[in-house]
Amino acid sequence: MKILVIGAGAWGTALAVSSASRHQVTLWARDAAQLAGLRSARTNARYLPGIALPAALALQGGDTPLAQALAGQDLIILATPVSAARGMLQSLRHAGAPVAWLSKGFEAPVAAAASSPSPFGLMVHEIRAQAAPDLRAGVLSGPSFALEVARGQPTALVAASEHAEVRDALVAAFHGATLRVYANDDVVGVEVGGAVKNVLAIATGLCDGLQLGLNARAALITRGLAEMTRLGVALGARAETFTGLSGLGDLVLTATGDLSRNRKVGLLLAQGQTLAQAVASLGHVAEGVYCARTVVQRAAGLGVEMPIAQSVVALLDGKLQPAEAVAMLMGRGPTAELA
């Protein structure tokens, strides 16, 4: 199977490394300097230090036009941030092979408004519907730190698409001895889970940074899952999707794992750092910072209550201090758990 991975960040590189022993894989990096470094060192020093790139993994990029790299591929993986999804999907709209993206989050509202009348930022499947409506596409998501996948540590993912052909291609490409891939046709649910868990992880990082205890962390994760589910169902997802890998699974990983960038933001804010300082110290994108406002805006437009996500936005905007955000959540009036 011939697979092209577009984007040489941590996750794209990890997936390429994971599958290179079983398939003919090409990792395409847009930045010429990064490509040169990958070729000379045979490692991705910035995003996956210490992980050797297999000899079988082909490296292309600035010296190979993307259109040329697309020729003859059986599967195309888009491993770019959400902010680059619209332009890339437009470039891939006539691709002959199935396409799947790895990004989790919402497009900035300004970018969405430039191409549609939507007042809200969009998830990637919504961007695809506008930018490449005829593309056979889907998403590969789930609880997965790139470093562990690159090391070959056991991981389970979900391949979601309305097209059986895309789901089958993703399973064939990546299901193996250390990586299990489950198929799902609920693209909305999988994408909502992947986006909202990043916002909730900031809240749990804040909780841990303030040393509020394990009881508080468990409460935040559980009530956060309820918020995520409410939003997803309102957007057309199935409730049961959120008890799966892309909902509960990804939320638990991102909210508790030490490799989580979004959790790290919460930890740093609890220590008194500004948002700018926290983001600058990461060296990578923390999607929860950029999509939190859109999550709350879309929830409000649908009449969905998301008090934890609202508190995160107020914290990121500097309207609340960490202790005040906790006090606001704890000060809410009583309500039924399953209301």
N, C-alpha and C positions, 0 to 999 in steps of 0.2 A: 504494500500500500504506500502511495506517495503522499506525504503530508507536508504542507507548508505552514509554518508558524510565523505570523507577522507580528513582530514586536519582541525585542530581546530584553525585557525586564525580568524580574525574578520569576514570575509565574510562567511566562512564555518559555523562558529558558529551561525551567524545571520540567515542564511537560515535554519539551523537545528531548531533553536528556533521558527522561523516563521511557520514551517510545523509540529512541534511536536504535536500540538493539534488535527491535523486531520489525521495523519499517524503514522505508527510505525517507528520512526527515531532513527538511531544510529549515534553518532558522534565519529569518530575514530581519536585519537591523537597518533602520533608516539612517542613523547617524554614522557617517563615514569613519569618524574617530573611534567610536565604539566598536564598529566592525573590525577595524584594524587591530584593536586590542584583543578582541575575541580570537582573531586568527593567529596572532602572535603568541598569546599566553595560553590559548585553549582553555580559558576559564573566564567567567563573567565576574571580574573582580569587584565591580560596583554593586551588583545585585545578588550574586550568589558566590561570594568568596569561598575558596576551598573546594569547590565542586568542579571536577575536571570534565571538560566537554568530550564526549566519546569521539573517537577517530572517525566513526561512521557518520557523525552529524555534519551535514554540509552547512556552510555559512555564506550567506549572500546579503546584499544590501545596496548601499549607494551606488556601487559600480554595476549593479544589475537592476534594470527597471522592473518595477513591481509587475507590470503586465507580462514581462518575459518570465518572471519567476512563477507566475500563476499557471503557465502553460503545462498541461499534462498532469496536474495534481488531482488526487482523488478526494482530498479533504483540505480545507483551508481553515486555520485557526487564527482568530483575531485576538491578539494578546496585547491590546493597547488600553489606556485609560478610557473611561466613558467620554471624556472631553474630546477624544479623537474618533469616536465611533461613527459619527455622522459622515465625516469626510471619507473615512475608510470604506464604509458600507456603500457610499456612492461610487467609489472606485471599483468595488466588487460587484456592483449590481448586475453585471452580465457574466459573472463567473460561472463556469461550466460545472464546477464541483460544489458540494455542500459546504456551507460556511457556518462556523460556530464561534461565538465570542466568549471570553473569559471574564470580562469586566463586570463589576457589581456596583450599581449606584444609579443616580439620576443625572441627566444632562442639565447644565445650568439653564435656568429659565430664559436668559437672554439669547442663548444659542438656539433654543427651541423656538422662540418667538420669531427669530430671523427667518425660519423656514416654514412656519405654520402659525395659525392663529391661537395656538395653545398658550394659556397664561402660565402653565406649569412646566417645570422641567420633566423630561420624559425618560423612561427606562429604555434600554437598548432595543427591546422587541418593538416598542412604539416608534423609535427612530427608524428601525428597519422598515416598518410599514410605510413610512413617508419617503425614505431615501432609496429603498430598494425593494419595492413591494412584491416583485416576482422572484426574489431570491429565496432559494431553499436554505433555510437557516435555523439556528437554534442556539442554546446556551449550554455550556458545561460549567457546573457550579458545585457547591457543597463545601463541607468543612475540610480545608486544605491549606496548610502552610507550605509555601513553595519549597523551602529548604528540606522539609521532611520528604516531600515527593521526590526531589532530586536525589536524596540519599537512599531511596528505595524503601522507606518505611511505610507500613500498611496504611492505606488511605481509601476512602470510599467517596465517590462523586455521583452526581446525577446529570444525565444528558436529557435536556428538555427541548422538545420541538413539536410543532403540529405535524411535521412531516416524518413519517416512519423511516424514510430513507436517511434522514439526518441523524436520527437516534441510532439507527443501526450502524451508520458509519462511525459515530463516536465510540460506540461500544467496541466495534471491531478494531479501532485505532488504539484505544487506551486500556481496555480491560485486560488485566494480566495477573501475574502472580502476586504483586504487591499493590495493585491498583484495581479496585472493583468499580464498575460503572453501571449504575441502574438507570433504566429508561423511564421517562415521565413525559406526558403530553401537556402538562399544566405549566406552560411557559410563564404565565403571569405570576403564579404562586412562587415558582422558583426564583424569578427575578425580584419580586418583592422581598422574599426572605434574604436574598443576597445583598440587597440594598439596605434594608432597615436594620439588620443585625449590626452593621457598622456604627450606626447612630447609638444603638443600645449599648454597644461595647464601650463607648465613651463614658456612658453613665456608670457602668460597672467598674471601669478604671477609676473613676472619681470615688466611688464607694470604697474600693480597696485602698486608694491613696489616702483617704480620710480615716482608714482603719475602723470602719463601721462594723466589721465582722462578717462571718459567713452567713448568718441569718439574713442580713441585709442584702448580700450578694444574691442569695437564692431567691429572695423576694423580687429583686430587680429583674433577674433573668426570667422568672415565671410570669410576672406581670408584663414584662417586655414582650414575651411571646404572645400574650393576649393582645397587646397593641398591634403587633405585626400581623396577626391573624385577622383582626378586625379590618385593618386597611386592605389586606389582600383580598378578603372576601368582597369588600365593597368595590374593588377594582375588577372583580370577576374570577378570582382564583377559587380553588377548592380548599376548604378548611383543613382537610387531612394532609395536604401538602406541607403544612407548617409543623406537623409532627415528624417530618422526614428529614433527610440529610440537609436540604437547602434551607430549612426553617430552624427547628430545634437544634439539629446537629451543628450547623454553621454558627448559630447564636452562642451555643455553649463554648465552642472552640474560640471564637473571637472575643467573647466576654471574659474568658478565664486564662487563655494561653499567653505565655510570656512573649511569644513572637508576634502578638497582635499589635499592629501599629495604632489602631483606633483605641484599644484599651490603654496603650501607652500615653496617648493624648490626655485621657482622663486622669491618669496617674500624675502626669506632669502639671496639669491644671490644679490638682489637689495640693501639689507641693508649692504652689504660688507662682508658677511660671505663667507668662502671658500666652495667649493662643499663638501668636507669631513665634515666640520662642519655642513652644512645644512642637509646632509644625516644622520649624527649621531644623530642629535636632533630629528628626526622623531620617531625613535623606531619601524618603520614599513618599508616595502619595498615601494619605489617610482619607479614603473616600467619604467616611462618615462626616468629616468636617465640611466637605463641599456639598453633600446632599441632605444634610439635616433640615435645612430650611425648606427644601422642596418637599421632603417627607411630611413636614407639618402643614405646609400649604395645601398639599393634595388631600391630606386627611381632613383639614378644615373645610375644603370645598365639597367633600363627601359627607360631612357631618359626623366624622369619626373622631372619637376622643383618643388622644395619645399624650397623656400628661408627662410621661417620662421623656419622650422625644421633645415635647415643648420645653421641658426644663433644660435639656441639652442645648437647644437653640438659644434660650435666654442666657445660659452660661457662656456659650461661644460668642454671643453678641455683647458680652460684658454687662448685661443687665442684672445678673445675679452673681454673687460670689458662691464658691463651692458649698459652703455650709448652708447658705440661703436656699440653694437648689434642693438640698436634702430636706430642709425644713418645709419648703413648699409642698413637696411630695407627701411627706408624713402628715401635713396639716390638712390634707383633703378630707372631705366628709366621708362617712362610711357608705359603702355600696355593696351590692351582691357580687360575689366573685364571678359568676358566669353571666352577668347582665350584659 
